[in-house]
Amino acid sequence: MRVSVLLAAALVLSTGCLGGGSGTARLSVTRVDDLPQGEGAVSYQNLAPDQQSAFRQALGGEPVTLREGTDRNEFRDPGYVRYDGGIYQTTIIVP
């Protein structure tokens, strides 16, 4: 059992799923009508400048590659961002 836990942890770390800046990932942004019950949204103004830049680029409809070092935590599981009067669902895509 201990070996399987260690293997699972290694897999998660190697795919970059913990939200750090390492690894290649893409950001997808989709406008939604409402937040799901129990979910919160981060304000666009509270995102770091590199997160704001990636978010704006992804608004064009195509997923964008996140630059190495860009924190992904606000965009995960999925995340939600309030921007320009709307609510947007953000999804991290890890190849």
The 8 nearest C-alpha neighbors of each residue, nearest first, counted from 0:
[[1, 3, 2, 4, 5, 6, 7, 8],
 [0, 2, 4, 3, 5, 6, 7, 8],
 [1, 3, 5, 0, 4, 6, 7, 8],
 [4, 2, 6, 0, 5, 1, 7, 8],
 [5, 3, 7, 1, 6, 2, 8, 0],
 [4, 6, 8, 2, 3, 7, 9, 1],
 [5, 7, 3, 9, 8, 4, 2, 10],
 [8, 6, 10, 4, 9, 5, 3, 11],
 [7, 9, 5, 11, 10, 6, 4, 12],
 [10, 8, 6, 12, 7, 11, 13, 5],
 [11, 9, 7, 13, 8, 12, 6, 14],
 [12, 10, 8, 14, 9, 13, 16, 7],
 [13, 11, 9, 15, 10, 14, 8, 16],
 [12, 14, 10, 11, 15, 9, 22, 16],
 [15, 13, 11, 12, 16, 10, 93, 22],
 [16, 14, 12, 22, 13, 17, 21, 18],
 [17, 15, 18, 14, 11, 12, 93, 19],
 [18, 16, 15, 19, 12, 11, 72, 14],
 [17, 19, 71, 72, 16, 15, 70, 20],
 [20, 18, 21, 70, 17, 71, 15, 68],
 [19, 21, 68, 69, 70, 67, 18, 22],
 [22, 20, 19, 67, 15, 68, 23, 18],
 [21, 23, 15, 24, 20, 14, 67, 13],
 [24, 22, 93, 21, 25, 65, 67, 64],
 [25, 23, 93, 92, 65, 64, 91, 22],
 [24, 26, 64, 92, 63, 65, 91, 62],
 [27, 25, 91, 62, 63, 90, 92, 64],
 [26, 28, 62, 90, 89, 57, 91, 25],
 [29, 27, 89, 57, 88, 58, 87, 90],
 [30, 28, 88, 87, 31, 89, 27, 58],
 [29, 31, 87, 86, 88, 28, 32, 85],
 [32, 30, 87, 33, 86, 29, 88, 34],
 [31, 33, 86, 30, 34, 85, 87, 35],
 [34, 32, 31, 35, 86, 36, 85, 87],
 [33, 35, 38, 36, 39, 32, 86, 31],
 [34, 36, 38, 37, 33, 39, 32, 31],
 [37, 35, 38, 34, 39, 33, 40, 79],
 [36, 38, 35, 39, 34, 40, 33, 79],
 [39, 37, 35, 36, 34, 40, 79, 78],
 [38, 40, 37, 41, 79, 34, 78, 35],
 [41, 39, 79, 80, 81, 42, 38, 78],
 [40, 42, 80, 81, 79, 43, 45, 39],
 [41, 43, 81, 44, 45, 80, 40, 82],
 [42, 44, 45, 46, 82, 81, 80, 41],
 [45, 43, 42, 46, 51, 47, 82, 41],
 [46, 44, 42, 43, 47, 41, 51, 48],
 [47, 45, 43, 44, 50, 51, 48, 42],
 [46, 48, 50, 49, 51, 45, 44, 70],
 [47, 49, 51, 50, 52, 46, 53, 44],
 [50, 48, 52, 51, 47, 53, 69, 46],
 [51, 49, 47, 53, 52, 48, 46, 54],
 [52, 50, 48, 54, 49, 53, 46, 55],
 [51, 53, 49, 55, 50, 54, 48, 56],
 [54, 52, 56, 50, 55, 51, 57, 49],
 [53, 55, 51, 57, 52, 56, 50, 58],
 [56, 54, 58, 52, 57, 53, 51, 59],
 [55, 57, 53, 58, 54, 59, 52, 63],
 [58, 56, 54, 59, 55, 62, 63, 28],
 [59, 57, 55, 60, 56, 28, 54, 29],
 [60, 58, 57, 61, 56, 55, 62, 28],
 [59, 61, 58, 57, 62, 28, 29, 27],
 [60, 62, 59, 57, 63, 27, 58, 28],
 [63, 61, 27, 26, 57, 25, 60, 64],
 [64, 62, 25, 26, 57, 65, 61, 56],
 [65, 63, 25, 24, 66, 26, 62, 23],
 [66, 64, 25, 24, 63, 69, 67, 26],
 [65, 67, 69, 68, 64, 23, 20, 49],
 [66, 68, 20, 69, 21, 65, 22, 23],
 [67, 69, 20, 66, 70, 21, 19, 65],
 [70, 68, 20, 67, 66, 71, 49, 65],
 [69, 71, 20, 19, 72, 68, 18, 50],
 [70, 72, 18, 74, 73, 69, 19, 75],
 [71, 73, 18, 74, 75, 70, 19, 17],
 [74, 72, 71, 78, 75, 41, 79, 70],
 [73, 75, 78, 89, 71, 72, 90, 77],
 [76, 74, 77, 78, 72, 73, 90, 91],
 [77, 75, 78, 90, 74, 91, 89, 72],
 [76, 78, 75, 90, 89, 74, 88, 79],
 [79, 77, 74, 75, 89, 88, 76, 73],
 [78, 80, 40, 88, 87, 89, 41, 86],
 [79, 81, 41, 40, 87, 42, 86, 43],
 [82, 80, 86, 42, 85, 43, 40, 41],
 [81, 83, 85, 43, 84, 80, 86, 42],
 [82, 84, 85, 81, 86, 43, 42, 80],
 [85, 83, 82, 81, 86, 87, 80, 42],
 [86, 84, 82, 83, 81, 87, 30, 31],
 [85, 87, 81, 80, 31, 30, 82, 79],
 [88, 86, 30, 80, 29, 79, 31, 28],
 [89, 87, 79, 29, 28, 78, 30, 31],
 [90, 88, 28, 78, 74, 27, 77, 79],
 [89, 91, 27, 77, 26, 75, 74, 92],
 [90, 92, 26, 25, 75, 93, 74, 27],
 [91, 93, 25, 24, 26, 90, 94, 27],
 [92, 94, 24, 91, 25, 23, 14, 15],
 [93, 92, 24, 23, 14, 25, 22, 15]]
